[in-house]
Amino acid sequence: MNTTRRDAMKFMASAASLTAAAPYLSATAAAGANAVSSVDYTMNKLWHGVCYYPELWPVEDIARDIAEMKKLGINVIRIGEFTWSTLEPREGKISTQFMREVMDKFHAADIAVVFCTPTPTPPVWLTHGHPDRLFVNADGERLIHGARQHVSYEHPAVRKACFRIVEALAKDLGDHPALIAWQIDNELKCHVAEDFSPAAIAAWHKWLQKRYVTIERLNEDWGTHMWSTHYQSFEQVPAPLKTPFLHNASLSTAYRLFNRESIAEFSDLQCDIIRQYSKAPITHNTNPAFNVSHERLFKNLDFAAYDAYPSSKEWQALVFRSDMYRAAKPGRPFWLMETSVSHNGWLGNHSAMHPDGFLKAEAVLVYGLGGEGVNYWLWRQQRSGAEISHSAVMSSWFKPTTGYAQVKQVEAARKQLEPLMIASKPLVPEIAVTWSDHARAMIETEAMDKEPGFPETYGGLVQLWHGLLFEQGYHRDVRFEGATLEGLKLLITPVMPYVSEEFLQRVIAFVKAGGVWLIAPGTGTRTREHTVHTDSGMGLLDAVAGVETQYVFPLTATGITGTAGDKTLNFTGWCAAVTAATSDTKVLGTLNSPLVPGTAFLTERRLGKGKVVLLSAHPTGDEGKVFIKNLIQGYAQALNIATPFVATQGTVVCPRVDKQGKHLWVIINMDGVGGTVSIPANTRDAITGQIAATTQLQLGAYEWRVVSV
């Protein structure tokens, strides 16, 4: 639906009546209204675990495994995600006895269990002779049995089988004393994207009817007379398989949204079954790159978990993901459910081994940023399959691997950290970047024009802005589009082509209460249905920012520059060239070109006690990066946001606060070079109790400290 100028004025008038949110809130403020589960969840332990596959080895090996785990301090195992053929070797013949016996043995050893539903790897009997149950990719290719995620979760027979095995496990094991949590499936949509099977397309048509009600509404919203794609019924609307050129953007984006909502519902239904029989909390292990709606997926889960296999050079991915999934379920710890003890690997590929000390630094970083559990994939090297080149704690011939000693280092750190982490929580950040799953779907349909080296994905763009905050030492969140903005002072919204009225209402309230909203390039230029606005260049955003969009065009390789203060800047990507539309809108940066005369790329508008800042073109190069950093720093300082942590590059500070309001800093050197951090006078080491002799704390390679400030 397009927005008229009159609509925008009405919207601004209604938004003016919104009451401002409280300026400070506890950690429970960082998610959508329905995001907090009713399941009681209190952290009273730091978990240090392994992913374990007893079904692959002789049963007599279990006692030996337990003994070795106890030596290392392993206190939790994750099991079950690939056991379906063991549990149900023939259709309908389910036995959970083996897994119960495994859990009994680990409970006797005081090692807890996270149990996974085995739906990522359905057994061959489910699909053999039933090709209609298999997954079909965007090229129209039907995948065959093997690996995982090869079935269509939309097929009624597949769902029936999945829910049958989940119910059997929940009913038989849901009250087991070793059980501390459930994991739904495993890495949903990590190997596949949208499903184009006949069952998925049938579900697509039902989804369309529910969303649009009438085919006339769909035709109007999508503009389907373009290229004569006008439809007479929902059944005529195709899934976006191969076509001679390209599909309508509305169709492609909608199909992504449908698939991601559907997979979240698949997770929801598993949760509903489990909760009938078990009180244990439920999670799922995801990753920002997987083809799911992260906000929607976690809405019905009890705590967040993610997987990460960074090399020692990629450690900043741990910071980003921890910030993202900490905010996914506010007030609750997250888990790093899978990481490698030494190196990642599968057939034909492997990464470099971790240097000595990196695994310890990785675990301390996760615990410091709000993690409750760190799990290694995997305990014992697999003797067969596609991942035989992946590292493990023990080799397939049951000898300690290169990662074994590193696990010992983690356990020593965990023991020291545990009482401090239990007695404190991560400090709620005052700065956040927005993550929008809807925006991600739109960017996957319509990639931003960009220069070489600029992020190619939506996730990369969000991480770019997150990285700018991190590099300046700011404590930061990655908040979902539906999250409350309470507790924040500065919100940065990276590319969000569609900006909803609901989101704008909350942002306006936030700004009126004194916050600053920095709108990054590529935001607001598309409607919900992935069409172009017909009455204003950025829809309702024009009115909120106090501008009038004159042109929207790609700047890359045009040579067009901009001037802000005494800086001349080059740009990349799309630009919304604007002019001031209200008397309270300041132009802070102008474009230099006869093609776009008298237009701006940077504006500021006061709204209530706060400001709306529009940066509608992305400065590039080293000068551009410095300019954006200075822009962020200027507004942060004006908002009296706590002074950034002064640390050398590669050293991270994780701020926490205890019940008495005392602040703790967990400090880790992550780059293996060593570094320094500026600390206040009279800072005390939280473990030894000693007062620091200087205000410059020195850390060696992968060293960590906890200080009370």
C-alpha positions as CSV (number, residue, x, y, z in Angstrom):
1,M,0.0,0.0,0.0
2,N,1.5,3.4,-1.0
3,T,1.6,6.3,1.4
4,T,0.3,9.8,0.5
5,R,1.6,13.0,1.9
6,R,-1.7,13.4,3.7
7,D,-1.1,10.0,5.3
8,A,2.3,11.1,6.4
9,M,0.9,14.2,8.1
10,K,-1.8,12.2,9.8
11,F,0.8,9.8,11.0
12,M,3.0,12.5,12.4
13,A,0.0,14.0,14.2
14,S,-0.9,10.7,15.8
15,A,2.7,10.0,16.7
16,A,2.9,13.3,18.6
17,S,0.5,12.0,21.2
18,L,2.6,9.0,22.1
19,T,4.0,9.0,25.6
20,A,7.7,8.8,26.1
21,A,9.2,5.6,27.4
22,A,11.1,5.4,30.6
23,P,14.7,6.6,30.0
24,Y,16.2,3.6,31.9
25,L,15.3,0.0,32.0
26,S,16.8,-3.3,33.1
27,A,18.0,-5.9,30.6
28,T,14.4,-7.2,30.0
29,A,13.8,-4.2,27.8
30,A,15.5,-5.3,24.7
31,A,13.0,-7.4,22.8
32,G,9.5,-7.4,21.4
33,A,6.4,-7.6,23.5
34,N,5.9,-11.3,23.1
35,A,9.6,-12.3,23.3
36,V,9.9,-13.3,26.9
37,S,8.9,-16.9,27.7
38,S,6.9,-17.8,30.8
39,V,9.5,-20.5,31.6
40,D,11.5,-19.6,34.6
41,Y,15.1,-19.1,33.6
42,T,17.8,-18.2,36.1
43,M,21.5,-18.7,35.5
44,N,23.3,-20.5,38.3
45,K,26.1,-22.2,36.5
46,L,28.5,-21.7,33.6
47,W,28.1,-24.7,31.3
48,H,31.1,-26.2,29.5
49,G,30.1,-28.9,27.2
50,V,30.5,-31.1,24.1
51,C,28.3,-32.4,21.3
52,Y,28.1,-36.1,21.8
53,Y,27.0,-39.0,19.6
54,P,26.8,-42.2,21.6
55,E,24.8,-43.9,18.8
56,L,27.9,-43.9,16.6
57,W,30.1,-45.9,19.0
58,P,30.1,-49.1,21.0
59,V,28.0,-48.7,24.2
60,E,30.9,-49.8,26.3
61,D,32.8,-46.6,25.3
62,I,30.3,-44.4,27.2
63,A,32.0,-45.1,30.6
64,R,35.4,-44.2,29.1
65,D,33.9,-41.0,27.6
66,I,32.4,-40.0,30.9
67,A,35.7,-40.6,32.8
68,E,37.6,-38.4,30.3
69,M,35.0,-35.7,30.3
70,K,35.2,-35.5,34.1
71,K,39.0,-35.0,33.9
72,L,38.3,-32.0,31.6
73,G,35.5,-30.5,33.7
74,I,32.9,-31.1,31.0
75,N,29.5,-30.6,32.8
76,V,27.0,-30.9,29.9
77,I,26.5,-32.8,26.7
78,R,24.3,-32.0,23.8
79,I,22.8,-35.1,22.1
80,G,20.1,-36.4,19.8
81,E,20.0,-34.2,16.8
82,F,21.0,-36.9,14.3
83,T,19.6,-40.0,16.0
84,W,16.3,-40.5,14.2
85,S,17.3,-43.7,12.4
86,T,18.5,-45.1,15.7
87,L,15.3,-44.2,17.6
88,E,12.9,-45.2,14.8
89,P,14.7,-47.6,12.4
90,R,11.3,-48.5,10.9
91,E,8.3,-46.3,10.5
92,G,6.3,-46.2,13.7
93,K,8.7,-48.4,15.6
94,I,10.1,-45.9,18.1
95,S,12.2,-46.8,21.2
96,T,13.9,-44.2,23.4
97,Q,15.4,-46.7,25.7
98,F,18.9,-46.4,24.5
99,M,18.9,-42.6,25.0
100,R,17.4,-42.9,28.4
101,E,20.2,-45.3,29.4
102,V,22.7,-42.8,28.1
103,M,21.1,-40.0,30.1
104,D,21.0,-42.2,33.2
105,K,24.8,-42.8,33.0
106,F,25.5,-39.1,32.5
107,H,23.2,-38.1,35.3
108,A,25.0,-40.5,37.6
109,A,28.2,-38.7,36.7
110,D,26.7,-35.3,37.4
111,I,26.9,-34.3,33.7
112,A,23.7,-32.5,32.4
113,V,22.0,-33.0,29.0
114,V,20.7,-30.8,26.3
115,F,18.5,-32.9,24.1
116,C,17.8,-32.1,20.5
117,T,14.9,-33.1,18.4
118,P,16.2,-35.2,15.5
119,T,14.2,-33.6,12.7
120,P,17.2,-32.3,10.6
121,T,18.1,-35.9,9.5
122,P,15.0,-37.9,8.7
123,P,15.6,-41.6,8.0
124,V,15.5,-43.1,4.5
125,W,12.2,-44.8,5.0
126,L,10.5,-41.4,5.2
127,T,11.4,-40.5,1.6
128,H,12.3,-43.7,-0.2
129,G,9.5,-44.1,-2.8
130,H,8.1,-40.8,-1.8
131,P,9.8,-38.1,-4.0
132,D,7.0,-35.7,-3.2
133,R,8.4,-35.4,0.3
134,L,11.8,-34.2,-0.7
135,F,13.0,-30.6,-0.7
136,V,13.1,-28.7,-4.1
137,N,15.6,-25.8,-4.5
138,A,15.2,-22.6,-6.5
139,D,16.5,-24.3,-9.6
140,G,13.7,-26.8,-9.5
141,E,16.1,-29.6,-8.5
142,R,14.7,-32.2,-6.1
143,L,17.3,-33.1,-3.4
144,I,17.8,-36.7,-2.5
145,H,18.2,-38.5,0.8
146,G,21.6,-37.8,2.4
147,A,23.4,-35.2,4.5
148,R,20.5,-33.3,6.2
149,Q,17.6,-31.0,5.6
150,H,16.7,-33.0,2.5
151,V,12.9,-33.1,3.2
152,S,10.2,-30.6,2.7
153,Y,8.9,-29.7,6.2
154,E,5.7,-28.5,4.4
155,H,4.7,-32.0,3.5
156,P,1.9,-33.3,5.8
157,A,3.5,-36.8,6.0
158,V,6.9,-35.3,6.9
159,R,5.4,-33.1,9.6
160,K,3.4,-36.0,11.0
161,A,6.5,-38.1,11.3
162,C,8.5,-35.2,12.8
163,F,5.9,-34.5,15.4
164,R,5.5,-38.2,16.2
165,I,9.2,-38.6,17.1
166,V,9.3,-35.3,19.0
167,E,6.3,-36.4,21.1
168,A,7.8,-39.8,21.9
169,L,11.0,-38.1,23.1
170,A,9.2,-35.4,25.1
171,K,6.9,-37.9,26.7
172,D,9.6,-40.5,27.6
173,L,12.5,-38.2,28.4
174,G,10.9,-34.8,29.3
175,D,11.2,-35.3,33.0
176,H,14.6,-37.0,33.1
177,P,16.7,-35.5,35.9
178,A,19.7,-35.0,33.6
179,L,17.7,-32.8,31.2
180,I,18.4,-29.1,31.5
181,A,17.2,-27.9,28.1
182,W,15.8,-28.9,24.7
183,Q,17.1,-27.8,21.3
184,I,14.7,-27.7,18.4
185,D,16.2,-29.4,15.3
186,N,19.7,-28.3,14.4
187,E,20.7,-25.2,12.4
188,L,17.4,-24.8,10.5
189,K,18.0,-23.7,6.9
190,C,21.8,-23.6,7.1
191,H,22.2,-25.7,3.9
192,V,19.0,-24.8,2.1
193,A,17.0,-21.7,1.5
194,E,13.5,-21.5,0.1
195,D,11.5,-24.7,-0.4
196,F,9.9,-25.1,-3.9
197,S,8.4,-28.5,-3.4
198,P,4.7,-29.1,-4.4
199,A,3.8,-29.1,-0.7
200,A,5.6,-25.8,-0.1
201,I,3.8,-24.2,-3.1
202,A,0.4,-25.4,-1.8
203,A,1.2,-23.9,1.5
204,W,2.4,-20.7,-0.2
205,H,-1.0,-20.3,-1.8
206,K,-2.7,-20.6,1.6
207,W,-0.3,-18.1,3.1
208,L,-1.1,-15.6,0.3
209,Q,-4.8,-15.9,0.8
210,K,-4.4,-15.4,4.6
211,R,-2.2,-12.3,4.0
212,Y,-4.1,-10.6,1.2
213,V,-7.7,-12.1,1.6
214,T,-8.6,-11.3,-2.0
215,I,-6.6,-11.7,-5.2
216,E,-7.6,-8.2,-6.2
217,R,-5.7,-6.9,-3.1
218,L,-2.6,-8.8,-4.1
219,N,-2.7,-7.6,-7.6
220,E,-3.0,-4.0,-6.5
221,D,-0.3,-4.2,-3.9
222,W,2.1,-6.0,-6.2
223,G,1.3,-4.0,-9.4
224,T,0.8,-7.2,-11.4
225,H,-0.3,-5.6,-14.7
226,M,3.5,-5.1,-15.2
227,W,4.5,-7.7,-17.8
228,S,1.0,-9.1,-17.7
229,T,1.5,-11.0,-14.5
230,H,-2.0,-10.2,-13.3
231,Y,-3.6,-13.2,-11.5
232,Q,-7.2,-14.4,-11.3
233,S,-6.7,-16.7,-8.3
234,F,-4.1,-17.4,-5.6
235,E,-3.4,-20.8,-7.1
236,Q,-2.1,-19.0,-10.2
237,V,0.6,-17.1,-8.3
238,P,3.8,-19.0,-9.0
239,A,6.7,-19.7,-6.6
240,P,9.7,-17.7,-8.0
241,L,11.4,-20.6,-9.8
242,K,13.4,-19.9,-13.0
243,T,11.8,-17.6,-15.5
244,P,13.3,-16.0,-18.7
245,F,14.4,-12.9,-16.8
246,L,13.4,-11.9,-13.3
247,H,10.3,-12.2,-11.2
248,N,8.4,-9.2,-9.7
249,A,10.3,-8.0,-6.6
250,S,7.1,-8.3,-4.6
251,L,6.7,-12.0,-5.5
252,S,10.4,-12.8,-4.7
253,T,10.4,-11.1,-1.3
254,A,7.0,-12.4,-0.3
255,Y,8.2,-16.0,-1.0
256,R,11.1,-15.5,1.3
257,L,8.9,-14.1,4.0
258,F,6.5,-17.0,3.6
259,N,9.3,-19.7,3.9
260,R,10.8,-18.0,7.0
261,E,7.5,-17.7,8.8
262,S,6.7,-21.3,8.0
263,I,9.9,-22.7,9.4
264,A,9.4,-20.7,12.5
265,E,5.9,-22.2,12.8
266,F,7.5,-25.6,12.4
267,S,9.7,-24.8,15.4
268,D,6.7,-23.5,17.3
269,L,4.7,-26.7,16.8
270,Q,7.6,-28.8,18.2
271,C,7.8,-26.4,21.2
272,D,4.0,-26.9,21.8
273,I,4.5,-30.7,21.9
274,I,7.5,-30.6,24.2
275,R,5.8,-28.3,26.6
276,Q,3.0,-30.8,27.1
277,Y,5.5,-33.1,28.8
278,S,8.5,-31.1,29.9
279,K,9.3,-28.0,31.9
280,A,12.8,-27.7,30.6
281,P,13.5,-24.5,28.6
282,I,13.8,-24.7,24.8
283,T,16.2,-23.1,22.3
284,H,17.5,-23.4,18.8
285,N,21.1,-23.0,17.5
286,T,21.2,-20.6,14.6
287,N,23.5,-18.2,12.8
288,P,22.9,-14.8,11.2
289,A,23.6,-16.3,7.8
290,F,20.9,-19.0,8.0
291,N,17.7,-18.5,6.0
292,V,15.4,-17.9,8.9
293,S,13.6,-14.9,10.4
294,H,15.6,-14.7,13.6
295,E,13.2,-12.4,15.5
296,R,10.2,-14.6,14.6
297,L,12.1,-17.8,15.3
298,F,13.1,-16.8,18.9
299,K,9.7,-15.4,19.7
300,N,8.5,-18.8,21.0
301,L,11.8,-20.0,22.4
302,D,13.0,-19.7,26.0
303,F,16.6,-18.7,25.4
304,A,18.9,-17.9,22.4
305,A,21.7,-20.0,21.1
306,Y,24.1,-19.6,18.2
307,D,26.8,-21.6,16.4
308,A,30.2,-20.1,15.3
309,Y,33.3,-21.6,14.0
310,P,35.7,-18.6,13.6
311,S,39.3,-18.9,12.9
312,S,41.6,-16.9,15.2
313,K,41.4,-14.1,12.6
314,E,37.6,-14.0,12.6
315,W,37.0,-13.5,16.3
316,Q,34.9,-10.3,15.8
317,A,32.1,-12.6,14.5
318,L,31.8,-13.8,18.1
319,V,31.3,-10.3,19.4
320,F,28.6,-9.5,16.8
321,R,26.7,-12.7,17.4
322,S,26.9,-12.5,21.1
323,D,25.6,-8.9,21.0
324,M,22.8,-10.0,18.6
325,Y,21.6,-13.1,20.5
326,R,22.0,-11.5,24.0
327,A,19.4,-9.1,22.9
328,A,17.2,-11.8,21.3
329,K,15.9,-12.9,24.7
330,P,16.6,-10.0,27.1
331,G,17.5,-10.7,30.6
332,R,18.4,-14.3,29.8
333,P,21.8,-15.7,29.0
334,F,22.5,-17.2,25.6
335,W,24.6,-20.2,24.6
336,L,27.4,-20.7,22.1
337,M,26.0,-24.1,21.2
338,E,28.7,-25.2,18.7
339,T,32.3,-24.1,18.2
340,S,35.5,-26.0,17.2
341,V,38.2,-26.9,19.7
342,S,40.9,-26.5,17.0
343,H,39.7,-26.1,13.4
344,N,36.6,-26.4,11.3
345,G,36.5,-28.9,8.5
346,W,34.5,-31.1,6.1
347,L,35.3,-33.0,2.9
348,G,37.6,-30.9,0.8
349,N,37.9,-28.0,3.2
350,H,39.4,-27.1,6.5
351,S,40.4,-24.0,8.4
352,A,43.6,-23.2,10.2
353,M,44.1,-24.5,13.6
354,H,43.6,-22.2,16.6
355,P,46.8,-20.9,18.1
356,D,47.5,-21.8,21.7
357,G,45.2,-19.8,24.0
358,F,42.6,-18.7,21.5
359,L,39.9,-21.2,22.6
360,K,40.2,-20.0,26.2
361,A,39.9,-16.3,25.0
362,E,36.9,-17.3,22.8
363,A,35.1,-18.9,25.8
364,V,35.8,-16.0,28.2
365,L,34.6,-13.5,25.6
366,V,31.3,-15.4,25.2
367,Y,30.8,-15.8,29.0
368,G,31.7,-12.1,29.5
369,L,29.2,-10.9,26.9
370,G,26.3,-12.8,28.5
371,G,26.8,-16.4,27.5
372,E,25.9,-19.2,29.9
373,G,27.2,-22.2,27.9
374,V,30.0,-23.0,25.5
375,N,29.8,-26.3,23.6
376,Y,32.4,-27.9,21.3
377,W,31.5,-29.7,18.2
378,L,32.5,-32.4,18.8
379,W,33.7,-34.8,21.5
380,R,35.1,-37.6,19.4
381,Q,36.3,-37.2,15.8
382,Q,33.8,-38.8,13.5
383,R,35.2,-42.0,11.8
384,S,32.8,-41.7,8.8
385,G,30.7,-39.2,7.0
386,A,31.3,-35.8,5.4
387,E,32.9,-34.1,8.4
388,I,35.8,-36.5,9.2
389,S,38.3,-33.7,8.8
390,H,36.7,-31.6,11.6
391,S,38.6,-31.2,14.9
392,A,37.3,-32.8,18.1
393,V,38.4,-33.1,21.7
394,M,39.4,-36.8,21.2
395,S,40.5,-38.5,18.0
396,S,38.5,-41.3,16.5
397,W,41.1,-43.7,18.0
398,F,40.5,-42.0,21.3
399,K,43.6,-40.1,21.9
400,P,43.8,-36.4,23.0
401,T,43.9,-34.0,20.1
402,T,45.6,-30.7,19.7
403,G,42.5,-29.1,21.2
404,Y,42.5,-31.2,24.4
405,A,44.9,-29.0,26.3
406,Q,43.0,-25.9,25.1
407,V,39.8,-27.3,26.7
408,K,41.7,-27.6,29.9
409,Q,42.5,-23.9,29.7
410,V,38.9,-23.1,29.2
411,E,37.8,-25.1,32.2
412,A,40.4,-23.4,34.4
413,A,39.0,-20.0,33.3
414,R,35.4,-21.1,33.7
415,K,36.0,-22.0,37.3
416,Q,37.4,-18.6,38.1
417,L,34.7,-16.8,36.1
418,E,31.6,-18.7,37.3
419,P,31.0,-16.9,40.7
420,L,31.6,-13.5,39.1
421,M,29.3,-14.2,36.1
422,I,26.5,-15.6,38.2
423,A,26.6,-12.6,40.5
424,S,26.4,-10.1,37.6
425,K,24.7,-9.4,34.3
426,P,25.8,-7.7,31.1
427,L,25.4,-3.9,31.3
428,V,22.5,-2.8,29.1
429,P,24.0,-0.8,26.2
430,E,22.9,2.7,25.4
431,I,23.7,2.3,21.7
432,A,22.2,-0.3,19.3
433,V,22.0,-1.1,15.6
434,T,18.7,-2.5,14.2
435,W,18.3,-5.9,12.7
436,S,15.3,-6.3,10.4
437,D,14.5,-9.8,8.9
438,H,12.1,-8.1,6.5
439,A,14.9,-5.8,5.3
440,R,17.2,-8.8,4.9
441,A,14.6,-10.5,2.6
442,M,14.3,-7.4,0.5
443,I,18.1,-7.0,0.1
444,E,18.3,-10.6,-1.0
445,T,15.8,-9.8,-3.7
446,E,17.2,-6.4,-4.6
447,A,20.9,-6.1,-3.8
448,M,22.3,-2.7,-3.1
449,D,24.5,-1.2,-5.8
450,K,28.0,-1.1,-4.4
451,E,31.7,-0.9,-5.0
452,P,34.1,-3.9,-4.7
453,G,34.9,-4.7,-1.1
454,F,31.6,-3.3,0.2
455,P,29.5,-5.8,2.1
456,E,27.5,-8.0,-0.2
457,T,24.8,-9.2,2.2
458,Y,22.4,-7.6,4.6
459,G,24.2,-9.2,7.5
460,G,27.4,-7.8,6.3
461,L,25.9,-4.3,6.2
462,V,24.6,-4.6,9.8
463,Q,28.0,-5.9,10.9
464,L,29.7,-2.9,9.2
465,W,27.8,-0.5,11.4
466,H,28.2,-2.7,14.5
467,G,31.9,-2.8,13.8
468,L,32.1,1.0,13.7
469,L,30.7,1.1,17.2
470,F,32.9,-1.7,18.4
471,E,36.1,-0.2,17.0
472,Q,35.4,3.0,19.0
473,G,35.0,1.0,22.2
474,Y,31.2,1.5,22.7
475,H,29.2,-1.2,24.4
476,R,26.5,-2.0,21.9
477,D,23.4,-4.2,21.2
478,V,22.0,-5.6,17.9
479,R,18.2,-5.1,18.5
480,F,15.6,-6.7,16.4
481,E,13.1,-4.5,14.5
482,G,10.3,-5.4,16.9
483,A,12.4,-4.7,20.1
484,T,11.6,-2.0,22.6
485,L,13.9,0.9,22.5
486,E,13.9,1.5,26.2
487,G,17.3,1.9,27.8
488,L,18.8,3.3,24.6
489,K,20.0,6.7,23.8
490,L,21.3,6.2,20.2
491,L,19.7,3.9,17.7
492,I,21.3,3.3,14.3
493,T,19.2,1.7,11.6
494,P,21.2,0.2,8.8
495,V,19.6,-0.3,5.4
496,M,15.9,-1.0,6.0
497,P,14.1,-0.5,2.7
498,Y,10.6,-0.8,4.3
499,V,10.0,1.2,7.5
500,S,6.7,0.2,9.1
501,E,4.3,2.5,10.9
502,E,4.6,0.4,14.0
503,F,8.4,0.8,14.0
504,L,8.2,4.5,13.3
505,Q,5.7,5.0,16.2
506,R,8.2,3.5,18.6
507,V,11.1,5.4,17.2
508,I,9.3,8.7,17.4
509,A,8.4,8.1,21.0
510,F,12.1,7.2,21.6
511,V,13.3,10.4,19.9
512,K,10.7,12.6,21.6
513,A,12.0,11.3,25.0
514,G,15.5,12.5,24.1
515,G,17.0,9.8,21.9
516,V,18.8,10.2,18.6
517,W,17.9,8.1,15.6
518,L,20.6,7.8,12.9
519,I,19.0,6.6,9.7
520,A,21.6,4.9,7.5
521,P,21.5,4.8,3.6
522,G,19.0,2.6,1.8
523,T,16.3,3.1,4.4
524,G,12.7,3.9,3.6
525,T,12.8,3.7,-0.2
526,R,10.4,0.8,-0.6
527,T,6.9,-0.2,0.5
528,R,6.0,-3.3,2.5
529,E,5.3,-5.1,-0.7
530,H,8.6,-4.2,-2.2
531,T,7.3,-1.6,-4.6
532,V,8.4,2.1,-5.0
533,H,6.5,4.8,-3.2
534,T,4.3,6.9,-5.5
535,D,3.8,10.0,-3.3
536,S,7.2,10.5,-1.6
537,G,10.6,9.0,-2.0
538,M,10.9,7.5,1.4
539,G,7.2,7.1,2.4
540,L,6.5,8.2,6.0
541,L,10.2,8.6,6.6
542,D,10.2,11.9,4.6
543,A,7.8,13.5,7.1
544,V,9.6,12.1,10.2
545,A,13.0,13.3,9.0
546,G,11.5,16.6,7.8
547,V,12.8,16.3,4.3
548,E,11.5,15.9,0.7
549,T,13.2,13.3,-1.4
550,Q,14.0,14.6,-4.8
551,Y,15.9,11.7,-6.4
552,V,16.8,8.1,-5.5
553,F,19.7,6.8,-7.6
554,P,22.9,4.7,-7.4
555,L,26.0,6.7,-6.6
556,T,28.6,4.0,-7.3
557,A,31.1,5.0,-10.0
558,T,29.4,8.3,-10.8
559,G,32.2,10.4,-9.3
560,I,29.6,12.5,-7.4
561,T,31.0,13.8,-4.2
562,G,29.5,15.4,-1.1
563,T,30.6,18.2,1.3
564,A,30.0,18.2,5.0
565,G,31.8,20.9,7.0
566,D,35.3,20.9,5.6
567,K,35.2,17.3,4.4
568,T,34.7,16.2,0.8
569,L,33.4,12.7,0.6
570,N,33.1,9.9,-2.0
571,F,30.1,7.5,-1.9
572,T,28.9,4.0,-2.7
573,G,25.5,2.4,-3.0
574,W,22.1,4.1,-3.4
575,C,21.4,7.7,-2.4
576,A,18.2,9.5,-1.5
577,A,19.0,13.1,-2.5
578,V,16.8,15.3,-0.3
579,T,15.9,18.9,0.5
580,A,14.8,20.3,3.8
581,A,11.0,20.4,4.1
582,T,10.6,21.9,7.6
583,S,12.0,24.9,9.3
584,D,13.6,22.8,12.0
585,T,15.5,20.6,9.5
586,K,19.2,21.4,9.2
587,V,21.2,20.5,6.2
588,L,24.6,19.2,7.3
589,G,25.9,17.6,4.1
590,T,25.3,18.5,0.4
591,L,25.8,16.7,-2.9
592,N,28.1,18.2,-5.5
593,S,26.7,17.6,-9.0
594,P,24.6,19.4,-11.6
595,L,22.6,16.2,-11.9
596,V,21.2,16.7,-8.3
597,P,21.4,20.5,-7.7
598,G,20.7,21.9,-4.3
599,T,20.2,18.5,-2.6
600,A,21.5,17.0,0.6
601,F,22.8,13.6,1.9
602,L,22.9,14.5,5.6
603,T,20.2,16.2,7.6
604,E,19.3,16.7,11.2
605,R,15.8,17.4,12.6
606,R,14.9,18.1,16.3
607,L,11.9,16.2,17.4
608,G,10.8,16.7,21.0
609,K,13.9,16.3,23.2
610,G,15.8,14.3,20.6
611,K,16.9,14.3,17.0
612,V,16.3,12.4,13.7
613,V,19.5,12.3,11.7
614,L,19.3,11.1,8.1
615,L,22.5,9.9,6.3
616,S,21.1,9.0,2.9
617,A,24.3,8.2,1.1
618,H,27.2,6.0,2.3
619,P,30.6,7.7,2.5
620,T,33.3,5.3,1.4
621,G,37.1,4.9,1.7
622,D,39.2,5.7,4.7
623,E,37.9,9.3,4.8
624,G,34.3,8.0,4.7
625,K,34.9,5.6,7.6
626,V,36.4,8.3,9.7
627,F,33.6,10.7,8.9
628,I,30.9,8.1,10.0
629,K,32.9,7.4,13.2
630,N,33.1,11.1,14.0
631,L,29.3,11.4,13.3
632,I,28.5,8.6,15.7
633,Q,30.9,9.9,18.3
634,G,29.5,13.4,18.1
635,Y,26.0,12.3,18.9
636,A,27.1,9.9,21.5
637,Q,29.0,12.6,23.4
638,A,26.1,15.0,23.1
639,L,23.9,12.2,24.7
640,N,26.4,11.8,27.6
641,I,26.9,8.2,26.7
642,A,29.5,6.6,28.9
643,T,33.1,7.2,27.7
644,P,34.1,4.4,25.3
645,F,36.6,1.9,26.6
646,V,40.1,2.9,25.6
647,A,41.8,-0.3,24.5
648,T,44.3,-1.3,21.9
649,Q,43.0,-2.9,18.7
650,G,42.2,-6.6,19.4
651,T,41.4,-6.3,23.1
652,V,37.8,-6.4,24.1
653,V,36.0,-5.1,27.2
654,C,32.8,-6.7,28.3
655,P,31.0,-4.5,30.9
656,R,28.8,-6.1,33.6
657,V,27.0,-4.9,36.7
658,D,26.1,-6.8,39.9
659,K,23.0,-6.6,42.1
660,Q,24.7,-3.8,44.2
661,G,25.4,-1.8,41.1
662,K,29.1,-2.5,41.1
663,H,30.6,-2.6,37.6
664,L,32.9,-5.4,36.4
665,W,34.9,-5.4,33.2
666,V,35.8,-8.7,31.6
667,I,38.8,-7.9,29.5
668,I,40.2,-10.3,26.9
669,N,43.0,-10.0,24.3
670,M,41.5,-11.7,21.2
671,D,44.1,-11.0,18.5
672,G,47.0,-12.9,20.1
673,V,49.2,-9.9,20.0
674,G,48.5,-8.6,23.5
675,G,47.3,-5.1,24.4
676,T,46.5,-2.5,26.9
677,V,43.3,-1.1,28.4
678,S,42.9,2.2,30.3
679,I,41.3,1.6,33.7
680,P,40.2,4.0,36.4
681,A,42.4,4.7,39.4
682,N,42.1,2.2,42.3
683,T,40.7,-0.5,40.0
684,R,40.7,-3.9,41.8
685,D,41.3,-7.3,40.3
686,A,38.0,-9.1,40.9
687,I,39.7,-12.5,41.3
688,T,42.9,-11.7,43.3
689,G,41.5,-8.6,45.1
690,Q,44.7,-6.6,44.3
691,I,44.5,-3.0,43.4
692,A,46.1,-2.2,40.1
693,A,49.4,-0.2,40.4
694,T,48.7,1.8,37.2
695,T,45.8,3.0,35.1
696,Q,47.1,1.0,32.1
697,L,46.3,-2.7,32.3
698,Q,48.6,-4.8,30.2
699,L,47.5,-8.1,28.7
700,G,49.5,-10.7,27.0
701,A,48.5,-12.8,24.0
702,Y,45.0,-14.2,24.7
703,E,45.2,-13.2,28.3
704,W,42.1,-12.2,30.2
705,R,41.3,-10.4,33.4
706,V,38.2,-9.3,35.4
707,V,38.4,-6.0,37.2
708,S,36.1,-4.2,39.5
709,V,35.8,-0.5,38.6
